[in-house]
Amino acid sequence: MKSNTIQKIIAANQAKKPIVVITDLENGKSWINAANEPDADQLPYPSDLHVAAQHALAQDKPILIENDQRTYFLNPYLAPLRLIVVGAVHIAQPLCQIAIMNDYNVTIIDPRTAFATQERFPNATLIKTWPDEAFAALQPDNRTALVTLTHDPKLDDPALDMALHSNVFYIGALGSRKTQAARLKRLASLGHQAANLERISGPVGLDIGSKSPAEIALSIMAEMTCVLRKKRPYEDRNEGA
């Protein structure tokens, strides 16, 4: 891969711009494909590879394509996955560990400095301010998940409100069904429609009978993965068996 292609990959990653590198395996020539490509007649490679490139992005995995007796390797590069956790509580600790193991960049938001310490969250970014202030700087995108864990509307609600105005791929909120109903009522009063409120998973996580903080964290991570991979919980659970 040529150095200018590598530089373009780095620049796209820093700009959080998903791209696909298309490589002709016959001669090694590479091109950068992005979602907003020009018209088909302006593409320097067969136009149907653009469609295949978008499929590679959606699947988040490289693919080989045969086209006109040539073989192309399509390798997607997506922005890093991010997890924003509101509340430096006990469940946040194993959730942070599991998320980092799954290649998420983790940010903990909690103005309560006694909870948000580097000793408790050694591998996470800590923001010790209110969620509405933090979100303005974080600029969550479609590679970002949000989980609120405090049970405190003063902390959770502003984060959920801002997440619902964004295109984060997952929103989860800790609490009982009664807590969730009250939460949705408050958010509806802020102008959120029912269809948008359905984006919030509450009680958060898959129903696997979790009891301990680590098990609850596991259920959250499992549900996040289902949503990320465009599967509903337990959908196609026997697929490939």
C-alpha positions as CSV (number, residue, x, y, z in Angstrom):
1,M,0.0,0.0,0.0
2,K,1.4,3.4,-1.0
3,S,2.2,6.0,1.6
4,N,-0.4,8.5,0.2
5,T,-3.1,5.8,0.6
6,I,-2.0,5.2,4.2
7,Q,-2.1,9.0,4.9
8,K,-5.7,9.2,3.5
9,I,-6.7,6.3,5.8
10,I,-5.3,8.1,8.8
11,A,-6.9,11.4,7.8
12,A,-10.3,9.6,7.4
13,N,-10.0,7.9,10.7
14,Q,-9.2,11.2,12.5
15,A,-12.2,12.8,10.8
16,K,-14.4,9.8,11.8
17,K,-15.1,9.3,8.1
18,P,-15.8,5.6,7.1
19,I,-14.0,4.6,3.9
20,V,-13.2,1.4,2.0
21,V,-9.8,0.8,0.3
22,I,-10.3,-0.9,-3.0
23,T,-7.2,-2.8,-4.2
24,D,-6.8,-4.4,-7.6
25,L,-5.0,-7.7,-6.7
26,E,-3.7,-8.0,-10.3
27,N,-1.6,-4.8,-10.3
28,G,-1.8,-3.7,-6.6
29,K,-3.4,-0.3,-7.5
30,S,-5.6,1.1,-4.7
31,W,-8.4,3.6,-4.5
32,I,-10.3,5.2,-1.6
33,N,-14.1,4.7,-1.7
34,A,-16.4,6.8,0.5
35,A,-20.2,7.0,0.9
36,N,-20.5,10.2,-1.0
37,E,-18.7,9.1,-4.2
38,P,-19.2,11.0,-7.4
39,D,-21.3,9.8,-10.3
40,A,-20.6,6.4,-11.6
41,D,-19.0,7.6,-14.8
42,Q,-16.4,9.5,-12.8
43,L,-15.3,6.5,-10.7
44,P,-11.7,5.3,-11.5
45,Y,-12.9,1.7,-10.9
46,P,-16.0,-0.4,-11.9
47,S,-19.1,1.4,-10.5
48,D,-20.6,-1.8,-9.0
49,L,-17.6,-1.9,-6.7
50,H,-19.1,1.2,-5.0
51,V,-22.2,-0.8,-4.0
52,A,-20.0,-3.7,-2.8
53,A,-17.9,-1.2,-0.8
54,Q,-21.0,0.1,1.0
55,H,-21.8,-3.6,1.8
56,A,-18.3,-4.1,3.3
57,L,-18.9,-1.0,5.5
58,A,-22.2,-2.3,6.7
59,Q,-20.8,-5.7,7.5
60,D,-17.6,-4.2,8.9
61,K,-15.5,-6.8,7.3
62,P,-13.3,-7.1,4.1
63,I,-14.6,-8.9,1.0
64,L,-13.2,-10.2,-2.3
65,I,-15.0,-9.2,-5.5
66,E,-14.6,-10.7,-9.0
67,N,-15.3,-8.2,-11.7
68,D,-14.5,-8.4,-15.4
69,Q,-11.9,-11.2,-14.8
70,R,-10.2,-9.1,-12.2
71,T,-10.1,-9.6,-8.4
72,Y,-10.5,-6.7,-6.0
73,F,-10.0,-6.7,-2.3
74,L,-12.3,-4.3,-0.4
75,N,-11.1,-3.4,3.1
76,P,-13.3,-1.2,5.2
77,Y,-11.9,1.4,7.7
78,L,-14.5,2.7,10.2
79,A,-14.2,5.3,12.9
80,P,-13.3,3.7,16.3
81,L,-16.2,2.4,18.4
82,R,-16.9,4.6,21.4
83,L,-18.9,4.0,24.6
84,I,-20.0,6.8,26.8
85,V,-21.1,5.8,30.3
86,V,-22.9,8.3,32.5
87,G,-22.2,7.4,36.1
88,A,-19.0,6.1,37.6
89,V,-20.9,3.4,39.6
90,H,-20.0,-0.2,40.4
91,I,-21.6,-1.6,37.2
92,A,-19.5,0.9,35.1
93,Q,-16.3,-0.8,36.2
94,P,-16.8,-4.3,34.6
95,L,-18.7,-2.6,31.7
96,C,-15.6,-0.5,31.0
97,Q,-13.3,-3.5,31.1
98,I,-15.5,-5.6,28.8
99,A,-16.0,-2.7,26.3
100,I,-12.2,-2.1,26.1
101,M,-11.7,-5.8,25.4
102,N,-14.1,-5.3,22.5
103,D,-12.1,-2.4,21.1
104,Y,-14.2,0.5,22.4
105,N,-12.8,3.8,23.5
106,V,-14.6,4.4,26.8
107,T,-15.5,7.7,28.4
108,I,-16.9,8.0,31.9
109,I,-19.0,11.1,32.7
110,D,-19.7,11.9,36.3
111,P,-19.3,15.2,38.1
112,R,-19.0,13.3,41.4
113,T,-15.2,13.3,41.7
114,A,-15.2,10.8,44.5
115,F,-16.6,8.2,42.1
116,A,-14.8,9.1,38.9
117,T,-11.2,8.3,39.7
118,Q,-8.4,7.0,37.5
119,E,-7.8,4.2,40.1
120,R,-11.3,2.8,39.5
121,F,-11.2,3.4,35.7
122,P,-7.5,3.1,34.7
123,N,-8.1,2.7,31.0
124,A,-11.0,5.1,30.4
125,T,-11.3,8.8,29.8
126,L,-12.9,10.6,32.7
127,I,-15.0,13.7,32.3
128,K,-15.9,15.2,35.6
129,T,-18.6,17.5,34.5
130,W,-22.3,17.5,33.7
131,P,-23.4,15.4,30.7
132,D,-24.8,18.3,28.7
133,E,-21.4,20.0,28.8
134,A,-19.6,16.8,28.1
135,F,-21.7,15.9,25.1
136,A,-21.0,19.2,23.4
137,A,-17.4,18.3,23.3
138,L,-17.7,14.6,22.6
139,Q,-19.9,14.9,19.5
140,P,-21.3,11.3,19.5
141,D,-21.8,9.7,16.1
142,N,-23.2,6.4,14.7
143,R,-20.2,4.5,16.1
144,T,-21.0,5.6,19.6
145,A,-23.1,3.9,22.3
146,L,-24.5,5.6,25.4
147,V,-25.3,3.9,28.7
148,T,-26.7,5.8,31.7
149,L,-26.3,4.1,35.1
150,T,-26.9,6.7,37.8
151,H,-30.7,6.5,38.4
152,D,-30.5,10.3,38.9
153,P,-32.6,12.2,36.4
154,K,-30.3,15.3,36.9
155,L,-27.5,13.2,35.3
156,D,-29.2,10.6,33.1
157,D,-31.9,12.7,31.5
158,P,-29.7,15.4,29.9
159,A,-27.5,12.6,28.4
160,L,-30.5,10.7,27.1
161,D,-32.0,13.9,25.7
162,M,-28.9,14.8,23.8
163,A,-28.3,11.2,22.6
164,L,-31.9,11.1,21.2
165,H,-31.0,14.2,19.2
166,S,-27.9,12.4,17.7
167,N,-27.4,9.2,15.6
168,V,-25.7,7.1,18.3
169,F,-26.3,3.4,17.5
170,Y,-27.3,2.4,21.0
171,I,-28.9,4.0,24.0
172,G,-29.3,2.1,27.2
173,A,-30.6,3.2,30.6
174,L,-30.3,1.3,33.9
175,G,-33.5,1.0,36.0
176,S,-36.7,-1.0,36.5
177,R,-39.7,-0.9,34.1
178,K,-41.3,1.6,36.4
179,T,-38.2,3.8,36.3
180,Q,-38.2,3.5,32.5
181,A,-41.8,4.5,32.2
182,A,-41.2,7.6,34.4
183,R,-38.1,8.4,32.4
184,L,-39.9,8.2,29.0
185,K,-42.6,10.4,30.3
186,R,-40.1,13.1,31.3
187,L,-38.3,12.8,27.9
188,A,-41.6,13.0,26.1
189,S,-42.3,16.3,27.8
190,L,-39.1,17.6,26.2
191,G,-40.7,16.9,22.8
192,H,-39.4,13.5,21.9
193,Q,-41.8,11.4,19.9
194,A,-42.7,7.8,20.8
195,A,-40.7,6.3,17.8
196,N,-37.6,8.1,19.0
197,L,-38.0,7.1,22.6
198,E,-38.1,3.4,21.5
199,R,-34.4,3.8,20.8
200,I,-33.8,3.6,24.6
201,S,-33.2,0.1,25.9
202,G,-34.6,0.1,29.4
203,P,-34.2,-1.9,31.5
204,V,-30.8,-2.0,29.9
205,G,-29.2,-5.2,28.6
206,L,-30.4,-8.6,27.4
207,D,-32.6,-10.5,29.9
208,I,-30.2,-13.2,30.9
209,G,-31.1,-13.2,34.5
210,S,-28.2,-11.0,35.5
211,K,-27.6,-10.4,39.2
212,S,-24.0,-9.2,39.9
213,P,-22.5,-6.0,38.4
214,A,-20.3,-8.1,36.1
215,E,-23.3,-10.1,34.8
216,I,-25.3,-6.9,34.2
217,A,-22.3,-5.4,32.4
218,L,-22.1,-8.6,30.3
219,S,-25.8,-8.3,29.4
220,I,-25.3,-4.7,28.3
221,M,-22.3,-5.5,26.1
222,A,-24.3,-8.4,24.5
223,E,-27.2,-6.1,23.6
224,M,-24.9,-3.4,22.3
225,T,-23.3,-6.0,20.1
226,C,-26.7,-7.2,18.8
227,V,-27.6,-3.6,17.8
228,L,-24.2,-2.9,16.3
229,R,-24.3,-5.9,14.1
230,K,-27.9,-5.0,13.1
231,K,-29.5,-8.0,14.9
232,R,-32.3,-7.9,17.4
233,P,-31.7,-9.8,20.7
234,Y,-31.7,-13.5,20.1
235,E,-32.4,-13.1,16.4
236,D,-31.1,-15.9,14.3
237,R,-29.6,-17.5,17.4
238,N,-29.2,-20.8,15.5
239,E,-27.7,-19.2,12.4
240,G,-24.8,-21.2,11.1
241,A,-25.5,-24.1,13.4
